[in-house]
C-alpha cells in the first residue's frame, strides 16, 4: 500500500512540474529536450516504484 501511495504522490508532483514547465515560453529545440527528459524521469519513477530499478533515488513518503 505504501508503494501505491508513493507512486500516486510522485505522479501528481511530476504532473504539476510538467504543467508548469509546459507553460514556459521555451524555444522549440529546448522544449523537445525537456520533454524527452521528463519522459525518461517518468519511466524511472514508475520502474523504481515497482522495484525493477533500485528505489534509493526517491525517498519514501511516510503518511
MORA-V396274 format. One record per pair of residues at least 6 apart in sequence whose C-alpha atoms are under 6 Angstrom apart, sorted by the first residue. I is the first residue (numbers start at 1). J is the second residue. D is the distance in Angstrom with one decimal. If there is no record, write none. Layout:
I,J,D / I,J,D
This chain:
47,53,5.6 / 48,54,5.8 / 48,55,4.9
